[in-house]
Amino acid sequence: MRKIFLLPLLLLGITMSYSKVAEPNFIPKEKIVNEKLLEICNDEKESTIETLKNIVNIESFSSDHGGLVELSNYLAEQLKKLGGNVEQLKPANNANGLNVIGKFKGTGTKNILLMAHMDTVYPKGSLKEAPWKQEGDKVYGPGVADAKSGVATILHTISVLNKMHFKNYKTLTVLFNTDEEIGSHGSRELITNESNASNLILSYEPTLAGREFLILNTSGTGKVKVTVNGLSAHAGAAPEEGINALVEAANFVEKTVSLDEGAGGTRFNWTVFESGNTENLNVIPDTATIYADIRFLTEDKLKEALNILNEKAKETKIKNSEIIVEYLDGNRPPFNTNEKGMKLLQNATDIYHSLGEKLHILPSTGGGTDAGYTMESGNPAMEGMALAGNNAHVLGQEFVDTTSIPRRLYLSAHTIIDACDTNIID
């Protein structure tokens, strides 16, 4: 059997950590509170909690086809009740479940896309270990923040707009996909196509309880595979006649760990090391394979890192060893807020300020999101529109702060109204 060494893997979730880079300086401007809208958002709080409970109680692990179909059916029914024309679509690339598309027709000129993922990282049966519970202002459950809070926020944003009798959009499109936690290989084309047809995209990943934000940039994500070729020899009788691939690989790791730039920059971490054979410990290993997780804020930063890796690969320590660097298919491209998106962030800052609240703008995160697939469209987008919570991906500890519900609904609905009634995205 092959021996596998696991190196530390750095996980930077959106709601679990944030960049140390200074925030952009958005100076809040005075904005009049829409009292009717705020009242409706306050009244919507309890029904939003009930929706959260219902969807948390339908387990939807990315590999659980049955659970994802059940949740897809539930969400399709909710969208129909809200007045949408609904399709359930089989994902590409053998992904599980059914993606959901809901279309709401209005009387205006702007096409708006609201998107969130319904899948979670929690295997089927996790709900028994960590059931839904409410303690004070917090609700707990598998996936409650990431990103079932986004699903609930979208459903109740539409409910709020309906109660406001707001229809000044051309088409309001809702997209719930089933495979974000595993790279969205089954839904990336759907996201890209819907983004291309939209004037504005709002992506509903959770924000952070106690420090509510929207996100300026999210990282692209990818994997690097490095293969080292050497020569076998007897480890006791003639090790010098071999070319130790394990040692060469370890040297390569040491030479390249500095590619990680820390918070706010390119993140590069070696995560898996394979070499040797536990049944033949007396053999110098002739091959070694190592894998790294890479997070990058622009495609240029990715190219820069790969160029360095390829140059370092030429500098072998052991004579006649060979190092081959491969970039594996990336999970997601990076998301970078464009000029129109910056105007939306300013407007969101103003909306929060009108409520007496501070909205932070997160400069960057090492976590990748589906917002990256919207970049091809060139249309403005905002990420981090869901409810405030924390401890994403931590069973029994992931939670949503229910006090955030009214203001997050207000932000969501107000952003849509402003996009349709003003020239903010023109």
NUVEX-151562 format. One line per 3 residues: their letters; for each residue x, y, z of C-alpha. Coordinates in Angstrom, 3 decimals. Example, Ala and Ser with C-alpha at 12.3 -4.5 7.8 and 13.67 -1.06 7.14 Angstrom:
AS) 12.300/-4.500/7.800  13.670/-1.060/7.140 $
END
This chain:
MRK) 0.000/0.000/0.000  1.056/3.569/-0.699  1.834/5.796/2.237 $
IFL) 0.114/9.171/2.240  1.307/12.068/4.369  -1.226/14.791/5.060 $
LPL) 0.207/18.283/5.449  -1.778/21.093/7.097  -4.591/22.378/4.875 $
LLL) -5.496/26.023/5.299  -9.240/26.544/5.021  -10.399/30.121/4.650 $
GIT) -14.195/30.146/4.760  -16.023/33.365/4.073  -17.682/33.497/7.469 $
MSY) -14.759/32.113/9.437  -11.991/34.585/8.712  -11.365/37.763/6.808 $
SKV) -8.507/39.581/5.175  -6.166/41.756/7.213  -5.945/44.188/4.297 $
AEP) -7.467/47.594/5.019  -11.094/48.053/4.014  -11.991/50.328/1.095 $
NFI) -13.038/53.749/2.328  -16.731/54.033/1.462  -17.966/57.204/3.160 $
PKE) -21.696/56.785/3.913  -24.074/59.231/2.284  -27.398/60.267/3.732 $
KIV) -30.281/58.079/2.602  -33.908/58.295/3.689  -35.256/55.160/5.356 $
NEK) -38.068/53.474/3.466  -40.326/53.041/6.498  -42.873/50.823/4.764 $
LLE) -40.154/48.505/3.487  -38.497/48.342/6.894  -41.781/47.496/8.588 $
ICN) -42.424/44.654/6.156  -38.891/43.319/6.675  -39.372/43.364/10.448 $
DEK) -42.657/41.505/10.084  -40.962/38.932/7.839  -38.526/37.793/10.545 $
EST) -40.500/34.930/12.068  -41.541/33.444/8.735  -37.895/33.571/7.616 $
IET) -36.893/31.589/10.706  -39.617/29.058/9.903  -38.311/28.704/6.344 $
LKN) -34.784/28.235/7.665  -36.031/25.490/9.956  -37.843/23.730/7.124 $
IVN) -34.877/23.696/4.759  -32.315/22.792/7.444  -34.499/19.802/8.294 $
IES) -34.090/18.547/4.717  -30.542/17.225/4.598  -28.739/18.181/1.393 $
FSS) -25.147/16.954/1.372  -23.550/17.564/-2.037  -23.442/13.783/-2.683 $
DHG) -26.950/13.026/-1.371  -29.047/12.887/-4.533  -32.277/12.017/-2.724 $
GLV) -31.942/14.792/-0.175  -31.094/17.364/-2.824  -34.094/16.338/-4.931 $
ELS) -36.353/16.613/-1.884  -35.049/20.106/-1.129  -35.284/21.075/-4.801 $
NYL) -38.946/20.039/-4.821  -39.620/22.061/-1.676  -37.920/25.178/-3.068 $
AEQ) -39.689/24.860/-6.419  -43.013/24.766/-4.601  -42.137/27.848/-2.534 $
LKK) -41.180/29.798/-5.653  -44.455/28.818/-7.331  -46.382/30.048/-4.298 $
LGG) -44.584/33.380/-4.637  -45.715/33.649/-8.253  -42.718/32.347/-10.158 $
NVE) -42.495/30.184/-13.256  -40.275/27.335/-12.128  -38.014/24.773/-13.792 $
QLK) -36.046/21.981/-12.152  -33.012/21.107/-14.220  -30.707/18.111/-14.122 $
PAN) -27.154/19.312/-13.395  -24.299/18.681/-15.808  -21.344/16.345/-15.164 $
NAN) -23.361/13.825/-13.127  -23.850/16.228/-10.218  -26.619/15.301/-7.797 $
GLN) -30.075/16.734/-7.236  -31.969/19.173/-9.432  -31.031/22.815/-9.925 $
VIG) -33.952/25.210/-9.544  -34.682/28.231/-11.742  -37.564/30.563/-10.890 $
KFK) -38.603/33.451/-13.146  -40.735/36.392/-12.019  -42.004/38.736/-14.713 $
GTG) -42.352/42.443/-14.014  -43.086/45.683/-15.820  -39.617/47.273/-15.849 $
TKN) -36.447/47.006/-17.936  -33.833/45.399/-15.664  -33.023/41.699/-15.396 $
ILL) -31.919/40.726/-11.878  -30.371/37.387/-10.834  -30.486/36.148/-7.225 $
MAH) -28.474/33.003/-6.529  -27.594/30.722/-3.622  -26.581/27.100/-3.206 $
MDT) -28.727/24.500/-1.479  -26.024/21.869/-0.857  -24.029/21.534/2.359 $
VYP) -20.802/19.854/3.499  -22.627/17.657/6.020  -23.145/13.942/5.179 $
KGS) -26.594/12.417/5.480  -27.333/11.630/9.124  -25.628/14.761/10.490 $
LKE) -29.012/16.208/11.437  -29.473/13.459/14.031  -26.190/14.435/15.649 $
APW) -26.793/18.182/15.422  -30.535/18.855/15.037  -32.135/22.223/14.423 $
KQE) -32.321/24.285/17.593  -32.991/27.869/18.587  -31.231/29.417/21.564 $
GDK) -32.047/33.068/22.143  -31.237/35.019/18.995  -29.275/32.166/17.415 $
VYG) -30.497/29.223/15.336  -28.313/26.186/14.730  -28.298/23.353/12.227 $
PGV) -26.252/21.787/9.433  -25.834/24.364/6.668  -28.010/26.947/8.407 $
ADA) -25.572/29.740/7.523  -23.746/28.311/4.516  -25.831/28.751/2.554 $
KSG) -29.377/27.889/3.565  -29.522/31.363/5.043  -28.974/32.585/1.484 $
VAT) -31.811/30.434/0.170  -34.149/31.758/2.865  -33.064/35.361/2.273 $
ILH) -33.892/35.089/-1.428  -37.315/33.533/-0.818  -38.259/36.188/1.697 $
TIS) -36.798/39.040/-0.344  -39.302/38.090/-3.035  -42.023/37.871/-0.415 $
VLN) -41.102/41.386/0.764  -41.124/42.762/-2.791  -44.533/41.183/-3.390 $
KMH) -45.894/42.814/-0.249  -44.452/46.118/-1.474  -46.262/45.490/-4.793 $
FKN) -42.901/46.104/-6.457  -42.706/44.843/-10.045  -40.419/47.402/-11.681 $
YKT) -38.068/44.755/-13.023  -38.217/42.991/-16.374  -37.331/39.543/-15.021 $
LTV) -36.316/38.565/-11.526  -34.512/35.216/-11.759  -33.781/32.912/-8.828 $
LFN) -31.135/30.204/-9.151  -30.623/27.529/-6.500  -27.811/25.105/-7.371 $
TDE) -26.853/21.764/-5.861  -23.057/21.539/-5.976  -21.333/24.738/-4.830 $
EIG) -19.489/22.966/-2.021  -17.756/20.682/-4.534  -16.917/23.218/-7.235 $
SHG) -20.237/23.760/-9.080  -19.126/21.598/-12.000  -22.778/20.721/-12.594 $
SRE) -24.083/24.283/-12.491  -21.288/26.604/-13.633  -22.614/26.829/-17.203 $
LIT) -26.106/27.591/-15.897  -24.742/30.354/-13.643  -22.695/31.823/-16.478 $
NES) -25.626/31.821/-18.890  -28.020/33.431/-16.417  -25.372/36.023/-15.491 $
NAS) -24.902/36.919/-19.144  -28.654/37.614/-19.392  -28.764/39.788/-16.244 $
NLI) -28.127/43.462/-15.531  -27.326/42.723/-11.882  -26.290/39.587/-9.985 $
LSY) -26.695/39.195/-6.225  -25.003/36.175/-4.635  -26.184/35.070/-1.222 $
EPT) -23.287/33.632/0.746  -23.468/34.379/4.486  -21.947/37.357/6.201 $
LAG) -20.256/37.408/9.607  -22.192/37.847/12.851  -20.822/40.866/14.707 $
REF) -19.084/42.228/11.615  -21.553/42.247/8.756  -19.978/42.790/5.368 $
LIL) -20.166/42.488/1.622  -17.181/41.164/-0.297  -15.032/43.101/-2.745 $
NTS) -13.054/40.141/-4.124  -13.156/36.372/-3.727  -10.366/34.022/-4.664 $
GTG) -10.165/31.743/-7.606  -9.431/28.216/-6.469  -7.290/25.513/-8.005 $
KVK) -4.992/22.581/-7.387  -1.379/21.942/-8.270  0.033/18.447/-8.779 $
VTV) 3.781/17.890/-8.763  5.303/14.561/-9.792  8.912/13.766/-8.935 $
NGL) 10.663/10.963/-10.796  13.757/9.277/-9.429  15.330/5.815/-9.362 $
SAH) 14.817/2.894/-6.993  17.688/1.306/-5.114  18.244/-0.807/-1.998 $
AGA) 18.051/1.524/0.984  20.693/-0.399/2.922  23.012/-1.971/0.369 $
APE) 23.287/0.782/-2.244  21.158/3.877/-1.545  23.656/6.073/-3.410 $
EGI) 22.776/4.249/-6.620  19.196/5.481/-6.350  17.575/8.850/-6.891 $
NAL) 15.377/9.513/-3.875  12.170/11.069/-5.195  10.834/11.590/-1.677 $
VEA) 13.830/13.694/-0.667  13.637/15.707/-3.887  9.935/16.323/-3.317 $
ANF) 10.565/17.442/0.264  13.211/19.848/-1.018  10.728/21.234/-3.547 $
VEK) 8.155/21.790/-0.808  10.742/23.679/1.241  11.658/25.880/-1.736 $
TVS) 8.062/26.827/-2.547  6.242/27.345/0.760  7.038/31.057/0.469 $
LDE) 4.570/31.299/-2.435  1.892/31.743/0.226  1.489/35.494/0.660 $
GAG) -0.777/35.412/3.695  -4.161/37.036/4.191  -5.161/39.270/1.304 $
GTR) -2.745/37.716/-1.186  -2.178/34.462/-3.041  -2.668/31.497/-0.719 $
FNW) -0.530/28.463/-1.544  -0.403/25.430/0.723  0.934/21.929/0.179 $
TVF) -1.723/19.528/1.429  -0.927/15.950/0.317  2.371/14.022/-0.022 $
ESG) 2.494/10.522/-1.528  5.669/8.449/-1.763  7.183/5.099/-0.852 $
NTE) 5.629/1.827/0.146  5.085/0.654/3.705  5.578/-2.960/2.607 $
NLN) 9.038/-2.201/1.224  10.668/0.232/3.602  14.103/-0.839/2.396 $
VIP) 13.560/0.646/-1.073  14.557/4.155/-2.110  11.323/5.571/-3.611 $
DTA) 11.496/6.271/-7.341  8.396/8.477/-7.425  6.700/11.064/-5.252 $
TIY) 3.539/13.057/-5.835  2.566/16.182/-3.945  -0.547/18.334/-4.174 $
ADI) -1.174/21.953/-3.247  -4.273/24.105/-2.779  -3.933/27.514/-4.443 $
RFL) -6.194/30.579/-4.018  -5.633/33.617/-6.235  -7.332/37.002/-6.582 $
TED) -6.584/37.454/-10.297  -5.650/35.201/-13.212  -2.334/37.084/-13.445 $
KLK) -1.489/36.083/-9.862  -2.168/32.445/-10.773  0.142/32.660/-13.784 $
EAL) 2.813/34.280/-11.623  2.704/31.448/-9.072  2.772/28.744/-11.748 $
NIL) 5.751/30.389/-13.455  7.673/30.370/-10.178  6.828/26.713/-9.592 $
NEK) 8.036/25.750/-13.050  11.280/27.673/-12.599  11.894/26.054/-9.209 $
AKE) 11.227/22.646/-10.777  14.330/23.107/-12.924  16.502/23.535/-9.814 $
TKI) 16.684/19.922/-8.649  18.765/19.066/-5.608  19.523/15.475/-6.600 $
KNS) 21.259/14.877/-9.909  19.109/13.291/-12.632  15.849/13.688/-10.704 $
EII) 12.894/15.150/-12.573  10.117/17.456/-11.342  6.904/17.910/-13.344 $
VEY) 4.382/20.632/-12.387  0.731/20.369/-13.456  -2.119/22.775/-12.817 $
LDG) -5.301/20.773/-12.381  -8.671/22.089/-13.520  -9.560/24.928/-11.176 $
NRP) -12.745/24.874/-9.140  -13.668/28.509/-9.674  -12.355/31.709/-11.214 $
PFN) -11.852/34.713/-8.929  -14.550/37.322/-8.413  -13.503/40.975/-8.612 $
TNE) -15.975/43.808/-8.110  -16.126/46.016/-11.212  -16.808/49.762/-11.472 $
KGM) -20.590/49.409/-11.435  -20.272/46.957/-8.562  -18.371/49.602/-6.588 $
KLL) -21.371/51.916/-6.981  -23.578/49.155/-5.595  -21.277/48.717/-2.609 $
QNA) -21.471/52.447/-1.940  -25.246/52.238/-2.130  -25.290/49.268/0.256 $
TDI) -23.104/51.228/2.690  -25.617/54.075/2.511  -28.544/51.699/3.120 $
YHS) -26.936/50.322/6.278  -25.966/53.803/7.451  -29.599/54.933/7.136 $
LGE) -30.477/52.188/9.635  -27.769/53.328/12.032  -25.638/50.295/11.166 $
KLH) -22.063/49.869/9.897  -21.579/47.746/6.791  -18.019/46.545/6.357 $
ILP) -16.532/45.871/2.931  -14.283/42.817/3.021  -11.351/43.478/0.670 $
STG) -10.762/39.809/-0.140  -11.267/36.272/1.046  -9.395/33.042/0.427 $
GGT) -12.715/31.275/-0.033  -14.007/30.757/-3.555  -17.673/31.350/-4.438 $
DAG) -20.009/30.975/-7.396  -19.768/34.732/-7.920  -16.596/33.934/-9.853 $
YTM) -18.694/32.450/-12.650  -20.478/35.782/-13.113  -17.274/37.571/-14.120 $
ESG) -17.474/36.526/-17.766  -20.666/38.555/-18.156  -19.035/41.836/-17.186 $
NPA) -22.239/42.719/-15.333  -22.153/44.142/-11.791  -22.458/41.700/-8.920 $
MEG) -22.401/41.701/-5.130  -21.376/38.793/-2.886  -22.253/38.145/0.762 $
MAL) -25.945/39.077/0.671  -27.254/36.379/3.053  -27.825/36.421/6.806 $
AGN) -25.175/36.908/9.475  -23.759/33.808/11.119  -20.546/31.968/11.897 $
NAH) -18.814/28.594/12.277  -19.664/27.455/8.759  -18.806/23.772/8.168 $
VLG) -18.538/23.059/11.920  -21.186/20.519/12.887  -23.196/21.550/15.932 $
QEF) -21.701/25.051/16.005  -22.799/26.649/12.728  -25.388/29.322/13.474 $
VDT) -27.347/32.291/12.170  -27.972/35.461/14.169  -31.707/36.011/13.734 $
TSI) -31.440/39.694/14.697  -29.771/40.208/11.300  -32.860/39.046/9.364 $
PRR) -34.761/42.365/9.050  -31.742/44.445/8.001  -30.429/41.808/5.569 $
LYL) -33.872/41.555/3.953  -34.005/45.346/3.862  -30.568/45.488/2.199 $
SAH) -31.554/42.833/-0.330  -34.924/44.307/-1.271  -33.687/47.913/-1.226 $
TII) -30.774/47.028/-3.514  -33.156/45.498/-6.059  -35.512/48.490/-5.864 $
DAC) -32.642/50.943/-6.320  -31.219/48.958/-9.239  -34.562/49.093/-11.009 $
DTN) -35.724/52.608/-10.072  -32.438/54.511/-10.479  -29.482/54.611/-12.879 $
IID) -27.088/52.995/-10.394  -26.269/50.076/-12.709  -26.619/51.893/-16.022 $
END
